[in-house]
Amino acid sequence: MSAADELEHVIVVLGAHAHEVLAAVDFGRAEPVVCEGWSEGIAASLRFAVRALADADPLVIALGDQPGLTPAAIAAVVRAALADPGAHAARAVYAGVPGHPVAIRSPLREAVMRLRGDSGAGRLLGGAAEVECGGFAKGADVDTPEQLEALRS
C-alpha cells in the first residue's frame, strides 16, 4: 500500500494559473480545489487546506514543487506523527535540514488558522518529531525549468 493509499482524502490546493493546471494535470484520486485567496500567500492556502480537511488528523502538507517526494517519506512522517498521541507535528528532514512533508495534529489547527501572508507553518513546528527522509526521498524544490532538467540528469 502506498502512502497516498493510506491517506483517506487527498486534495491539491491550487492558486495562480489554477485553470491552466486543471486543464493540463491528471490528479488521479486527488481532488483539486482552488483557493481564491491565493495571492495573500502560502498562509491562505494552508488555512484553506485545514478547512477543507477538517477531520484529518494528522493533516499532511506536501508541496507541489517537490517531485522527489516519495510515498515512503509521507508514510514515515505520518507514522511519526501518530507514534506519540501528545505530539503536535512531525516533519521530514533531509541531512538534518527541515523540509516536507509535514504532518500536523489537531492541536496546531488553531495556530495555522491564525497565519497570514506568505508565512508557512514552519515557525509553529518547534518540538516536532523529525524524520530523516534523505535515504528515500529528495526534498529539493523545483521552481524553474532549469532546476527540473538538472533533477532529471
Secondary structure, DSSP 8 states (H G I E B T S, - for coil): --HHHHSS--EEEE-TTHHHHHHH---TT-EEEE-TTGGG-HHHHHHHHHHHTTT-SSEEE--TT-TT--HHHHHHHHHHHHHSTT--EEEEEETTEEEEEEEE-GGGHHHHHT--SS--SGGG-TT-EEEE-TTT-------SHHHHHHHH-
